[in-house]
Amino acid sequence: MSVTKKILVTGAGSGLGYAVAQNLLKSEYSLFVVARNTDSLEKLKKAYPKQLEIIPGDLREPAFIKELAAKMPRDLGGAFINAGGPPAATLEETSMEQWDEAYRQLIRWKVQLSQLLLPGFKRNKYGRLLYSESTSITRPVDNLGLSNSLRMAIIGYVKTLVLENPNSGITFNIIAPGYHETKAVERLYRKLSDQQNISLEQAQKLLTAKIPTGSIGNANDYASLAAWILSEQAAFLNGQVINLDGGTSV
């Protein structure tokens, strides 16, 4: 088994992905970070010049995924598989074109990247694959019709990977965040505000009231959990869906 502190982080330009990258850098990991907009990552590069390689690109493009996988070192230790979600909308509001795009955004690239990374993890007899999804995979969320529907496929995919890769030293897990202070939840605020003709502040209060803990999630707390799952210490955690949602999925 070959264990290294080299991790691929996708969707690292903002939100939860950025928080995970920050946490791992502070823990002295070497990172390969992917984002379409890399402005925020340039600041991290200045702070951690020897630990960070920025790879700009669009995860929805199959050719880019091939190029990305080819750039990874032979001793890559894991990957944080993460990207933004589709627009907030009900199923009735959703066109077939949006379904097709959501498949590319939520499923296809994750499967392609996983298939390309797995041979290296198997060779090293070690790897951590952590998929960042949404609490909508265990409980439908209002106005997230596409996310509610398509993210469920990743559960089946991850659990099948576990069964097909026994005694490999590789773990496959899903972290399912609820409402966190990111651009994603801001989209929900705007959607709810438009639907009910209320202010954004009122929309935020309505969403927060649905959370048993009474507060929106903190990205740094999320990042701490993700970093542990990506670590060597999480060897016995495999095939799990971990809801980090303040209790909304109960």
NULUMVO-673915 format. One line per 8 residues: number of its first residue (from 1); for each residue y, z, x of N, C-alpha, C, O. Coordinates in Angstrom, 1 decimal, decimal comma. Each point is the difference from the previous one (the first is absolute). Layout:
// NULUMVO-673915
NUM = Y Z X Y Z X Y Z X Y Z X | ...
END
This chain:
// NULUMVO-673915
1 = -1,2 0,0 0,8 1,2 0,0 -0,8 1,2 0,0 0,9 0,2 0,8 0,9 | 0,8 -1,7 -1,2 1,2 -0,1 0,7 1,2 0,3 -0,9 0,3 -0,7 -0,9 | 0,3 1,8 1,2 1,1 0,5 -0,8 1,4 -0,2 0,7 0,1 0,5 1,2 | 0,8 -1,2 -1,8 1,3 -0,2 0,6 1,1 0,3 -1,1 -0,3 0,0 -1,2 | 1,5 0,3 1,7 1,1 0,3 -0,9 0,9 -1,2 -0,1 1,2 0,0 0,2 | -1,9 -1,1 -0,6 0,7 -1,3 -0,3 -0,2 -0,4 -1,4 -1,2 -0,1 -0,4 | 2,3 0,0 -0,4 -0,1 -0,2 -1,4 0,8 -1,2 -0,5 1,2 -0,1 0,5 | -1,7 -0,7 -1,4 0,8 -1,0 -0,6 0,6 0,6 -1,3 -0,8 0,6 -0,8
9 = 2,1 -0,8 0,6 0,6 0,5 -1,2 0,7 -1,2 -0,7 1,0 -0,6 0,6 | -1,4 0,2 -1,8 0,6 -1,1 -0,7 1,0 0,6 -1,0 -0,1 1,2 -0,4 | 1,1 -2,0 -0,1 1,0 0,4 -0,9 0,8 1,2 0,6 0,3 0,9 -0,7 | 0,0 -1,0 2,0 0,6 1,1 0,7 1,5 0,0 0,0 0,7 0,9 0,5 | -0,1 -1,9 -1,2 1,5 -0,2 0,1 0,8 1,0 -0,8 1,2 0,2 0,2 | -1,9 0,4 -1,2 0,7 0,9 -0,9 -1,0 0,9 -0,7 -1,2 -0,1 0,1 | 1,8 1,1 -0,9 -0,8 0,8 -0,8 -1,1 0,8 0,7 0,2 0,6 1,0 | -1,4 -0,6 -1,7 -1,1 0,8 0,5 -0,6 -0,5 1,3 -0,4 0,8 0,9
17 = 0,4 -2,1 -0,7 -0,5 -0,6 1,2 0,9 0,4 1,2 -0,5 0,3 1,1 | 1,8 -0,3 -1,3 0,9 0,4 1,1 -0,2 1,5 0,3 0,0 0,4 1,2 | -0,2 0,4 -2,2 -0,2 1,5 0,3 -1,3 0,2 0,7 -0,1 0,8 0,9 | -1,0 -1,6 -1,2 -1,2 0,1 0,7 0,2 -0,4 1,5 -0,5 0,7 0,9 | 1,2 -1,8 -0,7 0,2 -0,4 1,4 0,8 1,1 0,8 -0,4 0,3 1,1 | 1,4 0,3 -1,7 0,7 1,0 0,7 -0,9 1,2 0,4 0,1 0,5 1,1 | -0,9 -0,1 -2,1 -0,9 1,1 0,3 -0,9 -0,2 1,1 -0,2 0,8 0,9 | -0,5 -2,0 -0,9 -0,9 -0,4 1,0 0,6 -0,1 1,4 -0,6 0,4 1,0
25 = 1,8 -0,9 -1,0 0,7 -0,1 1,3 0,3 1,4 0,6 -0,1 0,2 1,2 | 0,5 0,7 -2,1 0,3 1,4 0,5 -1,3 0,6 0,5 0,1 0,9 0,8 | -1,2 -1,3 -1,3 -1,3 0,5 0,5 -0,6 -0,8 1,1 -1,2 0,1 0,4 | 2,0 -0,9 0,2 -0,3 -0,8 1,3 -1,0 -1,1 -0,2 -0,8 -0,3 0,9 | 0,8 -0,2 -2,1 -0,9 -1,2 -0,2 0,8 -1,3 0,5 1,2 0,0 0,0 | -1,9 -1,0 0,3 0,5 -1,3 0,3 -0,2 -0,8 -1,3 -1,1 -0,1 -0,5 | 2,2 -0,6 0,1 -0,1 -0,7 -1,3 0,4 -1,4 0,1 0,7 -0,5 0,8 | -1,4 -0,3 -1,7 0,4 -1,4 -0,3 0,4 0,0 -1,4 -0,7 0,2 -0,9
33 = 2,0 -0,4 0,7 0,6 0,1 -1,4 0,4 -1,3 -0,5 0,6 -0,9 0,7 | -0,9 0,7 -2,0 0,3 -1,3 -0,6 1,0 0,2 -1,2 -0,1 0,9 -0,7 | 1,1 -1,8 0,6 0,9 0,0 -1,1 0,7 -1,4 0,0 0,1 -0,7 1,0 | 0,4 0,4 -2,2 0,7 -1,3 -0,2 1,4 0,2 0,6 0,6 -0,8 0,7 | 0,0 2,0 -1,1 1,4 0,3 0,5 -0,2 1,2 1,1 -0,5 1,1 -0,4 | 0,8 -1,4 1,6 -0,3 0,9 1,1 1,2 0,8 0,5 -0,1 0,6 1,0 | 1,2 -0,7 -1,7 1,3 0,6 0,4 -0,2 1,5 0,3 0,4 0,5 1,0 | -1,1 0,2 -2,0 -0,2 1,5 0,2 -0,9 0,3 1,1 0,1 1,0 0,7
41 = -1,1 -1,9 -0,4 -0,9 0,2 1,1 0,6 -0,1 1,4 -0,5 0,6 0,9 | 1,6 -1,4 -0,8 0,6 -0,1 1,2 0,6 1,4 0,5 0,0 0,2 1,2 | 0,4 0,6 -2,1 0,5 1,3 0,3 -1,2 0,9 0,6 0,2 0,7 1,0 | -1,4 -0,9 -1,6 -1,1 0,8 0,5 -0,4 -0,6 1,4 -0,4 0,8 0,8 | 0,5 -2,0 -0,6 -0,3 -0,7 1,3 0,8 0,6 1,1 -0,4 0,2 1,1 | 1,7 0,1 -1,4 0,9 0,6 1,0 -0,4 1,4 0,3 0,1 0,4 1,2 | -0,6 0,3 -2,2 -0,4 1,4 0,3 -1,4 0,1 0,6 -0,3 0,9 0,8 | -0,6 -1,9 -1,1 -1,4 0,0 0,6 -0,3 -1,3 0,6 -0,9 -0,7 -0,5
49 = 1,6 0,3 1,5 -0,2 -1,4 0,6 -1,3 -0,3 0,5 -0,5 -1,2 -0,1 | -0,3 2,2 0,6 -1,3 -0,3 0,6 -1,1 0,1 -1,1 -1,2 -0,4 0,3 | 1,5 1,0 -1,4 -1,1 0,2 -1,0 0,0 -1,0 -1,2 -0,9 0,1 -0,8 | 1,9 -0,9 0,8 0,2 -0,8 -1,3 0,1 -1,5 0,3 0,8 -0,5 0,8 | -1,7 -0,3 -1,5 0,2 -1,4 0,0 0,2 -0,5 -1,4 -0,8 0,3 -0,9 | 1,9 -1,0 0,7 0,5 -0,5 -1,3 -0,5 -1,4 -0,2 0,2 -0,9 0,8 | -0,9 0,7 -1,9 -0,5 -1,3 -0,4 0,5 -0,5 -1,3 -0,5 0,5 -1,1 | 1,6 -1,3 1,1 0,5 -0,5 -1,3 -0,9 -1,0 -0,7 -0,6 -0,8 0,7
57 = 0,5 0,9 -2,0 -0,8 -1,0 -0,7 -0,2 0,4 -1,5 0,3 1,1 -0,4 | -0,9 -2,1 -0,3 -0,3 0,1 -1,4 -1,5 0,2 -0,2 -0,7 -0,9 0,3 | 0,3 2,1 -0,8 -1,4 0,3 -0,1 -0,7 -0,9 -1,0 -1,2 -0,1 0,0 | 2,0 -0,5 -0,9 -0,6 -0,9 -1,0 -0,5 -1,3 0,5 -0,7 -0,8 -0,7 | 1,1 0,5 1,9 -0,4 -1,3 0,6 -1,2 0,1 0,9 -0,1 0,7 1,0 | -1,0 -1,4 -1,5 -1,3 0,1 0,8 0,1 -0,4 1,5 -0,7 0,7 0,8 | 1,5 -1,6 -0,5 0,2 -0,4 1,4 0,6 1,1 0,8 -0,4 0,3 1,2 | 1,3 0,5 -1,8 0,6 1,1 0,7 -1,0 1,1 0,2 -0,1 0,6 1,1
65 = -0,8 -0,3 -2,1 -1,0 1,0 0,2 -1,0 -0,3 1,1 -0,3 0,8 0,8 | 0,0 -2,1 -0,6 -0,9 -0,4 1,1 0,7 0,3 1,3 -0,6 0,5 1,0 | 1,9 -0,9 -0,9 0,8 0,2 1,2 0,1 1,5 0,3 -0,1 0,4 1,2 | 0,3 0,4 -2,2 0,2 1,4 0,2 -1,3 0,7 0,5 0,0 0,7 1,0 | -1,1 -1,1 -1,6 -1,3 0,6 0,5 -0,3 -0,4 1,4 -0,5 0,8 0,8 | 0,9 -2,0 -0,4 -0,3 -0,5 1,4 0,9 0,7 1,0 -0,4 0,1 1,2 | 1,5 0,5 -1,6 0,9 0,7 0,9 -0,5 1,5 0,2 0,5 0,6 1,0 | -1,4 -0,1 -1,8 -0,4 1,3 0,2 -0,9 0,2 1,2 -0,8 -0,8 0,4
73 = 1,0 2,0 0,3 -0,8 0,3 1,2 -1,5 0,2 -0,3 -0,3 0,4 -1,2 | -0,5 -0,5 2,1 -1,5 0,2 -0,2 -0,3 1,4 -0,4 -0,9 0,3 -0,6 | 1,8 0,7 1,1 -0,2 1,4 -0,3 0,8 0,5 -1,1 0,4 1,2 0,0 | 0,0 -2,0 -1,0 0,8 0,5 -1,1 -0,8 1,1 -0,7 -1,2 -0,1 -0,2 | 1,9 1,2 -0,1 -0,7 1,1 -0,6 0,0 0,1 -1,5 -0,8 0,7 -0,6 | 1,8 -1,5 -0,1 0,0 0,1 -1,4 1,1 -0,8 -0,6 0,8 -0,6 0,8 | -0,7 0,5 -2,1 1,0 -0,8 -0,7 0,4 0,7 -1,3 -0,8 0,5 -0,8 | 2,1 -0,4 0,7 0,6 0,5 -1,3 0,4 -1,3 -0,8 1,0 -0,6 0,3
81 = -1,7 0,4 -1,3 0,1 -1,3 -0,8 0,9 0,3 -1,2 -0,3 0,7 -0,9 | 1,5 -1,2 1,0 1,1 0,4 -0,9 1,0 -1,2 -0,2 0,3 -0,7 0,9 | 0,2 0,6 -2,1 1,1 -1,0 -0,3 0,6 0,4 -1,4 -0,6 0,8 -0,7 | 1,7 -1,4 0,4 0,7 0,3 -1,3 -0,8 -0,6 -1,1 -0,9 -0,8 0,1 | 1,2 1,3 -1,3 -0,7 -0,4 -1,2 0,8 -1,1 -0,8 1,1 -0,3 0,4 | -1,7 -0,2 -1,5 0,6 -1,0 -0,8 1,1 0,6 -0,8 0,2 1,2 -0,1 | 0,6 -2,1 -0,6 1,1 0,5 -0,8 -0,5 0,9 -1,2 -1,1 -0,1 -0,5 | 2,0 1,1 0,2 -0,3 0,8 -1,2 0,1 -0,8 -1,3 1,0 -0,6 -0,2
89 = -2,1 0,6 -0,5 0,0 -0,8 -1,3 -1,2 0,4 -0,8 -1,0 0,5 0,5 | 1,1 -0,7 -1,8 -1,2 0,2 -0,9 -0,9 -1,3 0,1 0,5 -1,0 0,5 | -1,7 1,1 -1,0 -0,9 -1,2 0,1 0,6 -1,1 -0,9 -0,2 -1,2 0,3 | 0,8 1,6 -1,4 0,5 -1,1 -0,9 1,1 -0,8 0,7 0,2 -1,1 -0,3 | 0,6 1,8 1,2 1,1 -0,7 0,7 -0,5 -0,8 1,2 0,8 -0,7 0,6 | -2,1 0,8 -0,3 -0,5 -0,6 1,3 -0,6 -1,4 -0,2 -0,8 -0,2 -0,9 | 1,3 -0,7 1,7 -0,5 -1,4 -0,1 -1,2 -0,2 0,9 -0,3 0,9 0,8 | -0,4 -2,0 -1,0 -1,2 -0,3 0,8 0,3 -0,2 1,5 -0,7 0,3 0,9
97 = 1,9 -0,9 -0,7 0,5 -0,2 1,3 0,2 1,4 0,7 -0,3 0,1 1,2 | 0,7 0,9 -1,9 0,2 1,3 0,6 -1,4 0,7 0,3 -0,1 0,7 0,9 | -0,9 -1,0 -1,8 -1,3 0,5 0,3 -0,5 -0,6 1,3 -0,6 0,7 0,8 | 0,8 -2,0 -0,6 -0,5 -0,7 1,2 0,7 0,6 1,2 -0,7 0,3 1,1 | 2,0 -0,1 -1,2 0,7 0,6 1,2 -0,4 1,4 0,2 -0,1 0,4 1,2 | -0,1 0,4 -2,2 -0,5 1,4 0,2 -1,3 0,1 0,7 -0,3 0,9 0,7 | -0,6 -1,9 -1,0 -1,3 0,0 0,7 0,2 -0,2 1,5 -0,6 0,6 0,8 | 1,5 -1,5 -0,5 0,3 -0,2 1,4 0,7 1,2 0,7 -0,3 0,3 1,1
105 = 1,1 0,4 -1,9 0,7 1,1 0,5 -0,8 1,3 0,1 0,2 0,8 0,9 | -1,2 -0,6 -1,8 -0,7 1,2 -0,1 -1,4 0,0 0,5 -0,6 1,0 0,3 | 0,0 -2,2 -0,3 -1,5 0,0 0,3 -0,3 -1,0 1,2 -0,6 0,5 1,0 | 1,0 -1,7 -1,1 -0,6 -1,0 0,9 0,3 0,3 1,5 -1,0 -0,1 0,8 | 2,2 0,4 -0,4 0,3 0,2 1,4 -0,7 1,3 0,5 -0,4 0,0 1,2 | 0,2 1,0 -2,0 -0,7 1,2 0,4 -1,5 -0,3 0,3 -0,5 0,5 1,0 | -0,1 -1,3 -1,8 -1,4 -0,4 0,2 -0,1 -0,8 1,3 -0,9 0,2 0,9 | 1,8 -1,2 -0,7 0,0 -0,9 1,1 0,2 0,8 1,3 -0,8 -0,2 1,0
113 = 1,8 1,1 -1,0 0,3 0,8 1,2 -1,2 0,9 0,3 -0,4 0,1 1,2 | -0,2 0,6 -2,2 -1,1 0,9 0,3 -1,2 -0,8 0,6 -0,6 0,5 0,9 | 0,3 -1,7 -1,4 -1,1 -0,7 0,5 0,2 -0,4 1,4 -0,9 -0,1 0,8 | 2,2 -0,2 -0,4 0,3 -0,4 1,4 -0,1 1,2 0,9 -0,3 -0,2 1,2 | 0,7 1,4 -1,7 0,0 1,2 0,9 -1,3 0,6 0,2 -0,3 0,7 1,0 | -0,6 -0,8 -2,0 -1,3 0,7 0,0 -0,9 -0,2 1,2 -0,5 0,9 0,5 | 0,4 -2,2 0,0 -0,9 -0,2 1,1 0,4 0,8 1,2 -0,8 0,5 0,8 | 2,1 -0,3 -0,5 0,5 0,8 1,1 -0,3 1,5 -0,2 -0,4 0,6 1,0
121 = 0,6 -0,1 -2,2 -0,4 1,4 -0,3 -1,5 0,2 0,2 -0,4 1,0 0,6 | -0,4 -1,9 -1,1 -1,4 0,1 0,2 -0,4 0,0 1,5 -0,9 0,8 0,4 | 1,5 -1,7 0,3 -0,3 0,0 1,5 0,3 1,3 0,6 -0,7 0,5 0,9 | 1,8 0,1 -1,2 0,5 1,3 0,6 -0,7 1,2 -0,7 0,1 1,1 0,6 | -0,8 -1,3 -1,7 -0,7 1,0 -0,7 1,0 1,1 -0,4 -0,3 1,2 -0,1 | 1,5 -1,7 -0,3 1,1 0,9 -0,4 1,1 -0,8 -0,7 0,3 -1,1 0,4 | 0,2 1,7 -1,5 1,2 -0,7 -0,7 0,4 0,8 -1,2 -0,8 0,7 -0,6 | 2,0 -0,8 0,3 0,6 0,7 -1,2 0,7 -1,1 -0,8 1,0 -0,6 0,5
129 = -1,4 0,3 -1,7 0,6 -0,9 -0,9 0,5 0,8 -1,2 -0,7 0,5 -0,8 | 2,1 -0,4 0,7 0,6 0,7 -1,1 0,8 -0,9 -0,8 1,0 -0,6 0,5 | -1,3 0,5 -1,8 0,7 -0,9 -0,9 1,0 0,8 -0,9 -0,4 1,0 -0,6 | 1,6 -1,3 0,7 1,1 0,7 -0,8 0,1 -0,8 -1,3 0,5 -1,1 0,0 | -0,8 1,7 -1,2 0,0 -0,6 -1,2 1,0 0,7 -1,0 1,2 0,0 0,4 | -1,6 0,5 -1,5 0,9 0,6 -0,9 -0,9 0,9 -0,9 -1,1 -0,2 -0,2 | 1,8 1,3 -0,3 -0,8 0,8 -1,0 -0,4 -0,8 -1,2 -0,8 0,5 -0,8 | 1,4 -1,7 0,6 -0,4 -0,8 -1,1 -1,4 -0,5 0,0 -0,6 -0,5 -0,9
137 = -0,1 0,7 2,1 -1,4 -0,4 0,1 -0,9 1,0 -0,7 -1,2 -0,3 -0,3 | 1,7 1,5 0,0 -0,8 1,0 -0,7 0,5 0,3 -1,4 -0,7 0,5 -0,9 | 2,0 -0,9 0,7 0,6 0,3 -1,4 1,1 -1,0 -0,1 1,0 -0,1 0,8 | -1,0 -0,8 -1,9 1,0 -1,0 -0,2 1,4 0,6 -0,1 0,2 1,1 -0,6 | 0,7 -1,7 1,2 1,4 0,4 0,1 0,9 -1,0 -0,9 -0,2 -1,2 0,1 | 1,0 1,8 -0,9 0,9 -0,9 -0,9 0,8 -1,0 0,9 0,5 0,3 1,0 | -0,5 -1,5 -1,5 0,8 -1,1 0,6 -0,6 -0,5 1,4 0,7 -0,7 0,7 | -1,9 1,1 -0,5 -0,7 -0,5 1,3 -1,3 -0,8 -0,4 -1,0 0,3 0,5
145 = 1,2 -1,2 -1,4 -1,2 -0,7 -0,5 -0,8 -0,7 1,1 -1,3 0,1 0,0 | 1,9 -0,8 0,9 -0,7 -0,7 1,0 -0,6 1,0 1,0 -1,2 -0,2 0,4 | 1,9 1,2 0,0 -0,5 1,0 0,9 -1,2 0,7 -0,6 -1,0 0,3 0,7 | 1,2 0,1 -2,0 -1,1 0,7 -0,7 -1,3 -0,8 0,1 -1,1 0,6 0,1 | 1,2 -1,9 -0,3 -1,2 -0,8 -0,2 -0,6 -0,4 1,3 -1,2 0,1 0,2 | 2,0 -0,6 0,8 -0,6 -0,6 1,2 -0,3 1,0 1,1 -0,9 -0,2 0,8 | 1,6 1,3 -0,7 -0,3 0,9 1,0 -1,4 0,7 -0,1 -0,6 0,4 0,9 | 0,1 -0,4 -2,2 -1,3 0,5 -0,2 -1,1 -0,7 0,8 -1,0 0,6 0,4
153 = 1,3 -1,9 -0,1 -1,0 -0,8 0,8 -0,2 0,6 1,4 -1,1 -0,1 0,6 | 2,2 0,7 -0,1 -0,1 0,6 1,4 -1,0 1,2 0,0 -0,6 0,2 1,0 | 0,5 0,5 -2,1 -0,9 1,1 0,0 -1,4 -0,5 0,2 -0,8 0,5 0,8 | 0,4 -1,6 -1,6 -1,3 -0,5 0,1 -0,3 -0,6 1,4 -1,1 0,1 0,5 | 2,2 -0,7 0,0 -0,2 -0,7 1,4 -0,2 1,1 1,0 -0,9 -0,1 0,9 | 1,7 1,2 -0,9 -0,2 1,0 1,0 -1,3 0,8 -0,1 -0,6 0,2 1,0 | 0,2 0,1 -2,2 -1,3 0,7 -0,2 -1,2 -0,9 0,5 -1,0 0,5 0,5 | 1,1 -1,8 -0,8 -1,0 -0,9 0,5 0,0 -0,1 1,5 -1,1 -0,1 0,6
161 = 2,3 0,1 0,1 0,0 0,0 1,4 -0,7 1,2 0,6 -0,7 -0,1 1,0 | 0,9 1,3 -1,7 -0,7 1,2 0,5 -1,5 -0,2 0,0 -0,7 0,3 0,9 | 0,2 -0,8 -2,0 -1,5 -0,2 -0,2 -0,5 -1,1 1,0 -1,1 0,2 0,5 | 1,9 -1,2 -0,2 -0,5 -1,1 0,9 0,2 0,3 1,5 -0,4 -0,7 0,8 | 1,1 1,9 -0,5 0,2 0,3 1,4 -0,4 1,4 0,3 0,9 0,8 0,5 | -2,2 -0,4 -0,7 -0,4 1,4 0,3 -0,1 0,2 1,5 -0,3 -1,0 0,8 | 0,4 2,2 -0,4 -0,2 0,4 1,4 0,8 -0,9 1,0 -0,4 -0,3 1,1 | 1,6 -0,1 -1,5 0,8 -0,9 0,8 1,1 0,6 0,7 0,6 -0,6 0,9
169 = -0,3 1,9 -1,2 1,2 0,6 0,6 1,3 -0,4 -0,7 1,1 0,4 0,5 | -1,2 -1,2 -1,5 1,2 -0,5 -0,7 0,1 0,7 -1,4 -1,0 0,2 -0,7 | 2,2 0,3 0,4 0,3 0,5 -1,3 0,9 -0,9 -0,8 0,9 -0,6 0,6 | -1,1 0,6 -1,9 0,8 -0,8 -0,9 0,5 0,9 -1,2 -0,8 0,6 -0,7 | 2,1 -0,4 0,6 0,5 0,9 -1,0 1,3 -0,6 -0,7 0,6 -0,9 0,6 | -0,3 1,4 -1,7 1,2 -0,4 -0,8 0,9 1,2 -0,2 -0,5 1,1 -0,4 | 1,8 -1,2 0,7 0,9 1,0 -0,4 0,9 -0,6 -1,1 0,5 -1,1 0,0 | -0,4 1,9 -1,1 0,6 -0,5 -1,3 1,2 0,8 -0,3 -0,1 1,0 -0,7
177 = 1,3 -1,4 1,2 1,2 0,7 -0,2 0,5 -0,2 -1,5 -0,1 -1,0 -0,6 | 0,7 2,1 0,1 0,7 0,0 -1,2 1,5 -0,3 0,2 0,3 -0,8 1,0 | 0,6 1,3 -1,8 1,4 -0,3 0,2 0,5 0,7 1,2 0,0 1,2 0,2 | 0,5 -2,0 0,8 0,7 0,4 1,2 1,3 -0,6 0,1 0,3 -1,1 -0,6 | 0,6 1,7 1,3 1,4 -0,5 0,1 0,0 -1,3 0,9 0,3 0,1 1,2 | -0,6 -1,2 -1,7 0,0 -1,3 0,7 0,6 -1,0 -0,9 0,4 0,2 -1,2 | -0,3 -1,5 1,7 0,5 -1,1 -0,8 -0,9 -0,3 -1,2 0,5 -0,4 -1,0 | -1,8 0,7 1,1 -0,9 -0,3 -1,0 0,3 0,9 -1,3 0,0 -0,5 -1,1
185 = 0,3 1,8 1,3 0,3 0,8 -1,1 1,4 -0,3 -0,6 0,2 0,2 -1,1 | 0,6 -0,7 2,0 1,4 -0,4 -0,5 -0,2 -1,2 -1,0 0,8 -0,1 -0,9 | -1,8 -0,8 1,1 -0,2 -1,1 -0,9 -0,5 0,6 -1,3 0,4 -0,6 -1,1 | -1,1 1,6 1,1 -0,5 0,7 -1,3 1,2 0,6 -0,7 0,1 0,0 -1,2 | 0,8 0,7 2,0 1,2 0,5 -0,6 0,8 -1,0 -0,8 0,4 0,2 -1,1 | -0,2 -1,4 1,8 0,8 -1,0 -0,6 -0,7 -0,6 -1,3 0,6 -0,3 -1,0 | -1,9 0,1 1,1 -0,8 -0,5 -1,1 0,1 0,9 -1,2 0,3 -0,4 -1,1 | -0,5 1,7 1,3 0,1 1,0 -1,1 1,4 0,1 -0,5 0,2 0,1 -1,2
193 = 0,8 -0,2 2,1 1,4 0,0 -0,5 0,3 -1,1 -0,9 0,7 0,1 -1,0 | -1,2 -1,3 1,4 0,3 -1,2 -0,9 -0,8 0,1 -1,3 0,6 -0,4 -1,1 | -1,8 0,9 1,1 -0,8 0,0 -1,2 0,6 1,0 -1,0 0,0 -0,3 -1,2 | 0,5 1,5 1,7 0,4 1,0 -0,9 1,5 0,1 -0,1 0,6 0,9 -0,7 | 0,1 -1,8 1,4 1,5 0,0 0,0 0,5 1,4 0,4 0,9 0,5 -0,7 | -1,4 0,0 1,8 0,5 1,2 0,5 0,5 -0,2 1,5 -0,3 -1,0 0,5 | 0,9 2,1 0,0 0,5 -0,1 1,4 -1,2 0,1 1,0 -1,1 0,4 -0,4 | 1,3 -0,8 1,6 -1,0 0,1 1,1 -0,3 1,5 0,2 -1,2 0,3 0,3
201 = 2,2 0,5 -0,4 -0,3 1,5 0,2 -0,9 0,5 -1,1 -0,9 0,8 0,3 | 1,2 -1,2 -1,5 -0,9 0,4 -1,1 -1,4 -0,5 0,1 -1,0 0,7 -0,3 | 0,9 -2,0 0,8 -1,3 -0,5 0,2 -0,8 0,8 1,1 -1,2 0,2 -0,2 | 1,9 0,2 1,2 -0,6 0,8 1,1 -0,5 1,3 -0,6 -1,1 0,4 0,3 | 1,9 0,2 -1,1 -0,4 1,3 -0,6 -1,2 -0,2 -0,9 -0,9 0,9 -0,1 | 0,8 -2,0 -0,7 -1,1 -0,2 -0,8 -1,3 -0,2 0,8 -1,1 0,6 -0,4 | 1,1 -1,3 1,5 -1,2 -0,2 0,8 -0,4 1,3 0,7 -1,1 0,3 0,0 | 2,1 0,4 0,5 -0,3 1,3 0,6 -0,6 1,0 -0,9 -0,9 0,8 0,4
209 = 1,3 -0,9 -1,7 -0,5 1,0 -0,9 -1,5 -0,2 -0,3 -0,7 0,9 -0,5 | 0,1 -2,1 0,9 -1,4 -0,3 -0,2 -0,8 0,6 1,1 -1,3 -0,1 -0,1 | 1,9 0,6 1,2 -0,7 0,4 1,2 -0,2 1,5 -0,1 1,0 0,8 -0,1 | -2,3 -0,3 0,1 -0,2 1,5 -0,2 0,7 0,8 1,1 0,4 1,2 -0,3 | -0,2 -1,7 1,5 0,7 0,8 1,0 1,5 0,0 -0,2 0,7 0,9 0,6 | -0,2 -1,7 -1,5 1,4 0,0 -0,3 0,9 -0,7 1,0 1,2 0,2 0,0 | -1,8 -1,0 0,9 0,9 -0,6 1,0 -0,6 -1,4 0,4 -1,2 -0,2 -0,1 | 2,0 -0,7 0,6 -0,4 -1,2 0,6 -0,6 0,2 1,4 0,5 0,9 0,7
217 = -1,5 -1,7 -0,3 -0,6 0,2 1,2 0,9 -0,3 1,2 0,9 -0,7 0,0 | -1,2 1,4 1,1 0,7 -0,1 1,3 -0,8 -1,0 0,9 -1,2 0,3 0,3 | 1,8 -1,3 0,3 -0,6 -1,0 0,8 -0,6 0,6 1,3 -1,0 -0,4 0,5 | 1,6 1,5 0,0 -0,4 0,6 1,2 -1,4 0,8 -0,2 -0,8 0,0 0,8 | 0,7 0,6 -2,0 -1,2 0,6 -0,3 -1,2 -1,0 -0,2 -1,1 0,2 0,5 | 1,4 -1,3 -1,1 -0,9 -1,1 -0,1 -0,5 -0,4 1,4 -1,2 -0,2 0,2 | 2,2 0,0 0,7 -0,3 -0,5 1,3 -0,9 1,0 0,8 -0,9 -0,5 0,7 | 1,1 1,8 -0,9 -0,9 0,9 0,6 -1,4 -0,1 -0,4 -0,9 0,1 0,8
225 = 0,7 -0,3 -2,1 -1,4 -0,2 -0,5 -0,6 -1,2 0,5 -1,1 0,0 0,5 | 1,9 -1,1 -0,5 -0,6 -1,3 0,5 -0,3 0,1 1,4 -1,1 -0,6 0,5 | 1,9 1,3 0,3 -0,2 0,1 1,5 -1,3 0,7 0,2 -0,8 -0,3 0,9 | 0,5 1,4 -1,7 -1,3 0,7 0,2 -1,2 -0,9 -0,3 -1,0 0,0 0,7 | 1,1 -0,7 -1,8 -1,1 -0,9 -0,4 -0,3 -1,1 1,0 -1,1 -0,4 0,2 | 2,2 0,0 0,5 -0,2 -1,0 1,1 -0,5 0,6 1,3 -0,2 -0,7 1,0 | 0,1 2,0 -0,9 -0,3 0,7 1,2 -1,5 0,2 0,2 -0,8 -0,2 -0,9 | 0,4 0,5 2,2 -1,4 0,3 0,3 -0,5 1,1 -0,8 -1,2 0,1 -0,3
233 = 2,0 0,9 -0,1 -0,4 1,2 -0,7 -0,5 -0,3 -1,4 -0,7 0,9 -0,6 | 1,0 -2,0 0,1 -0,4 -0,3 -1,4 -1,3 -0,8 -0,1 -0,2 -0,8 -0,9 | -0,7 1,1 1,8 -1,2 -0,8 0,1 -0,9 0,2 -1,2 -0,8 -0,9 -0,3 | 0,9 2,0 -0,4 -1,0 0,2 -1,1 0,6 -0,4 -1,4 -0,6 0,2 -1,0 | 1,8 -0,7 1,1 0,7 -0,5 -1,3 -0,2 -1,5 -0,1 0,4 -0,8 0,9 | -1,2 0,3 -1,9 -0,4 -1,4 0,0 -0,2 -0,4 -1,5 -0,6 0,7 -0,8 | 1,2 -1,8 0,4 -0,2 -0,6 -1,3 0,8 0,8 -1,1 -0,4 -0,1 -1,2 | 1,4 0,8 1,6 0,8 0,8 -1,0 1,3 -0,6 -0,4 0,6 -0,7 0,7
241 = -0,3 1,1 -2,0 1,3 -0,3 -0,5 0,8 1,3 -0,1 -0,4 0,8 -0,8 | 1,4 -0,7 1,6 0,8 1,3 0,0 1,3 -0,2 -0,7 0,9 -0,7 0,5 | -0,7 1,3 -1,6 1,2 -0,1 -0,8 1,0 1,0 0,5 -0,2 1,2 0,1 | 1,4 -1,7 0,3 1,1 0,8 0,5 1,1 -0,2 -1,0 0,9 -0,8 0,2 | -0,9 1,5 -1,4 0,8 -0,4 -1,1 0,6 1,2 -0,8 0,5 -0,1 -1,1 | -0,6 1,3 1,7 0,5 1,2 -0,6 -0,8 0,4 -1,3 0,5 0,9 -0,7 | -1,7 -1,5 0,6 -0,8 0,4 -1,2 0,0 -0,9 -1,2 -0,6 0,3 -1,0 | 1,3 -1,4 1,1 0,2 -0,9 -1,1 -1,3 -0,7 -0,4 -0,2 -0,5 -1,1
249 = -0,8 0,4 2,0 -1,2 -0,7 -0,2 -1,1 0,9 -0,7 -1,1 -0,5 -0,2 | 1,4 1,8 0,0 -1,1 0,8 -0,6 -0,2 -0,3 -1,4 -0,8 0,6 -0,7
END
